[in-house]
């Protein structure tokens, strides 16, 4: 690559510092340096588990037919990602959301009634 395109390379050094500020450094023809003060985080936040518990809580207090399946999906993904506590909590709360939902109670009640009738 030419000198003008040095900023576009993937091989820029992280933590390289210059005597000039970033604006003066670019105006002087040098390449801008990216300074990193923190190392990258290893664990990060358990987002799938947080989504599963959040959607499960929403399924308890709001519209369960939308949020309970989302909570179950995110809980299963969280379990596969190793976020066992969050995944199990999400599944438990989603089940509570399904059981306490008037819409699901109506659907299951109609199904039970039809089964009782033998249809």
N, C-alpha and C positions, 0 to 999 in steps of 0.2 A: 504494500500500500504506500501511497505517497504521504508526504508530510502533512498535507491538508486533511487527510482522512485518518490520521492517527487516533482521533477521538472515537472513531467508529469501530475500533478493534475490540475484540473480546479479551485481549491479553493486557488490559490496563492493570497496573499495580494498585492494589488497595492499600491505603495508608501512606501513600507517597505525599510528602509535603513540600511546599516551595516557599521561598522567602517572600514572594509577592502574593497579594491577595488573589482570589479567583478571577476577578475582573481584570486586574492588571496583568495577571499571568496569561490570560487568553489574548489580551491586546498586545502583549510582548511577543506573541508567537509561540509560547509554550503550550503544553497540553494541560488541561485542568486535571487536578488530582482529586480523588474521592477519599476523604478521610473517614475512617471507621473507628469509633471509640468503643464499641461493644462487639463482642463475638456473637455469631449467630446463635439463636436459641435452639437448644437440642429438642426439648420436649414440646414446647408450645402449648397452647390452650386446647383442651379436649372439645373441639367444636362440634363434632358429631354427637357426642354425649350431651353437650349443652343444648343443642338443637332438639334432641330427643326428649329431654326433660322439659324444655320450654314448650314444645308442641303438645306434650302430654298434659301439662298444666293448662294450656289453652283448651285442650279437649275436655277437661273437667269443667271449666268455667264458661266456655263459649260453645261454638258449633262443633260437636264431636265428630260427625261424619267426615269432616274435612281434616281435622287436626289429629284424630286418633290414628288413622292409617299412616299419616306422615310421621307421627311419633314412633310407630312400630317400625317403619322403614329405617328411620335414623337410628333407632335402638339396635337393630340388627347390624347396621353398618358400624356403629360404635363398638359392638361386641367383636366384630371381625378386626377392628383396628386396635383392639387390646384395651379399650376403655370399658372394662367389665362392670364396674360399679355404676357408671353413668348409663350403660346400656340396660342393665337389669332394672335400675330405677325408672328409666323411661318406659320399659315394658310394663312394669307394675302400675305406674301412673296412667299409662294408656289403657290398660285393662279397666282400671277404676273409671276412667273417662267413658269407656264404652258401656260399662255396666250402669252408670248413673245418667246416661244420655236418654232423654225421653224419646228421641227418634229411634235409637237402637232398641229401646225397650218395646216400642210399638212394633217394630219389624220382627223382633224375636217373639213377641207375644202373638202376632198373627201367624207366624210359622208354627208355634206350639199349638195354637188353636186348630190350624189346618191339619197338623199331625194327629191331634186328638180326634178330629173328625175322620181321619183315615184318608185324606186326600193327598 
